[in-house]
Amino acid sequence: MAKLNLGVLLSGNGRTLQNIINRIKKGELPAQVRVVVSSREDAGGVVIAKKEGIDVFVVSPQQLRGDTFSEKIASILSKYEIDLVIMAGFLHFFKISEKYQGKVLNIHPALIPSFCGKGYYGHYVHEAVLKSGVKISGCTVHFADNTYDNGPIILQKTVPVMDDDTPQTLAERVFTAECEAYPEAIQLFARGRLKIVGGKTLILEE
């Protein structure tokens, strides 16, 4: 099986990037991270990428606004012949061009369609979950489209919400689930087992 060329978009500490790198090193993912694009110069993910010898670019939404921001990112990705774009805690709107339709994955730290959309990221998600009183949370991997936290769902993993949870403890439990869910979804994509039909993702038999 040919290795997938991955492009990773991030804004934060890079834990999702590191998890993917670790899975690749263990031989669990037929992929290679070709390039990382960060929206912040000081993001932890930039440090990880440089340490791993991965090409990294910073594209600031403050300097490039509107479509220009997304076009700059797309132009970087195109230079690396990217097969799949991984959004790994990328906190800005990336307008997906026709070239990358069905080739961008996102992971959200809740069970879509609950607790998602613009403004629902990081601790804001977990605070809303705890405030609501639901007993189950989790994560969702989906194909991204041009609406926040939208697009065909690939898979979801659940975690219990404990009575004594804080946003931090719930976040860690959800992130543990994310560390399994994202590589699993990438693996399914690599094996050609994902097909979008009528706005839903079908997982095909091998």
N, C-alpha and C positions, 0 to 999 in steps of 0.2 A: 504493500500500500504506500502510495506517495505521501510524503509529509505535507501537511497543511501549512501554508505560510500565514501566520497570524499577525495582525496589527492590533495593538492594545491601546485603548484610550483610557486615561485615568486623570484624576484630580487630587488624589489623596495619598495615603500611606503605602499603597502598593501591595497590600496583603494578598489580594486576589491575583495580581501578577505573579507574586512569589509562589503562590500555590500552584499556578499553572506551570511555572518553570520547574518546580519540584516534581510534578507529575511527569513532565517531559523527560527529566533526568532519570526517573525511575523506569522509563520505558512504557508508561501507562497511556501516553498520548502520542499519536503519530503526527507530531506537529513541531514547528519551530517558531519562536517569537522573532519576527524579522525587524519590527520597529515598534517603538512606544511613542505615543503623542500625549503630552501632558498639558493641561490648561494652566499649570502653575510651575514656576521655576523651582520653588522650594518644596514640591511634593516629594514625599518619601519614595514614591514609585520611580522618580527620576534617578535617585541614588541607587536603587536596586537595578534598574536597567543598565546604568553605567558600570556597576560592579560586575554584571553578567556579560558585559561586552556587547550589549544590544544598542543599536542606533536609537537615539532619543531626540525628540524635537519638542520645543515648548511653543504652543500656539495660544496666545493670550486673547481671551474674549474682550478684554478691555481695549486692546489695540486694534483688533479686527472685529467688526460688528456685523450682525446680520448674516447674509449669505456668504460674505467674504470669509468669515470665520470657518464655515463648513467647507467652502471651496479650497481653502488652504490645507485643511486636514486631508481632504480627498486627494489633493495633488501630491501630498507626501505619501499617502498609502499607495497611490498608483505607481510610484517609483519602485516599490518593493513587490509588485505582483501579488498582492494580498488576496488570499482565498477566503478568509473569514476575519471579520472585525469583532474584537471582544471589547465591550464596554465594561470597564472594571472600576466602578465608582466614578464615572465621568459625570460631572455635575452641570454640564452645559448642553444646550440644544445643538445636536449635530444633525443637520438636514441631510438625509440619506438620498443620494442621487440614484438614478436608474441603474447605474453600474453596480451599486452595492445593495440593491433590493434583494432581500432574502439571504443576505450575506453578513448581516450585523446581528450579534447576539447581545442581550442585556440581562443582567440579573438584578432582581429587586428583593429587598429584605422583608417581604410580606407576601401573603397569598393574594395575588391579583385575581379579581378586580377590587379587592379591599385594600385600603390604606395605600393608595398609589395616586400618581398624577403629579402635577407641578407642585413643588414645595414639600413633597413627601420623600425625604431622603435622610439617610443617617439616623441620628437619634430622634428626629421628628417622627419617623415611622414608628419606632418602638414606644415612644411616649403616647402616640395616638392609640396604639394597640392596647397598652396597659390601661389607658383612660377608658377605653370602650368596654373592658371587662370580658373580652373574648378569651376562651380557654385554649385556643390553638393558634399558633402563628407559623411562620416558616419562610420559605423563599421560592421565587418563581424565576425560571429561565425562559426567555421568550425571544422570538425574532423581533427586532426593533423596527418601528416604522417612524413616521414623522409626527407622532403624538406621544407625549410623555407616558412611559410605562404602558404602552399599548403594543399591539401586534400579537400574532399567533403564539400561544403558550406551548412550550416544548415539554417541560416537566416541572413539577413542584415537589418540594419536600416539607414535611410538617415537623414542628417541635411543640412541646407543651408550654403553656404560659403558667408559671408558678405564682402562687398567691404573694410570695415575698419578692418577686422579681423587681428589679430596677431596669431602666432602659439599657444600662450597661450589661447586666447579667443576661437579659434577653438577647441583646445584640450578639453576645459571644456565642450563645446557643444557636442562634440563627446562622452566624458566620460558619460555625462547624458544619451545618447542613449545606451551606453554600459551597464549601470546599469539596463536597461530594457531587453536588448537583451540576456545577459548571463544567468540570471535566467530563462528566457523563454526557452532557449535552454536546460538547465539542466532539467527543468520540462518536456519537450518533451521526453528527454532521459529516465527520470524516469518512464514515462507512456508507454514506449515501442513504441513510435510513430515514431521513426527514423529508416529508413532502407536505407542502401547504395546499390545502384544498378548502375552498369556501371560507377562508379566514381562520381555519383551524389547522393545527399541525398533526399529521398522521405519522406514527412511528412504524415503519415498514419492517416486516420480517426479513431476516438475512437469507 
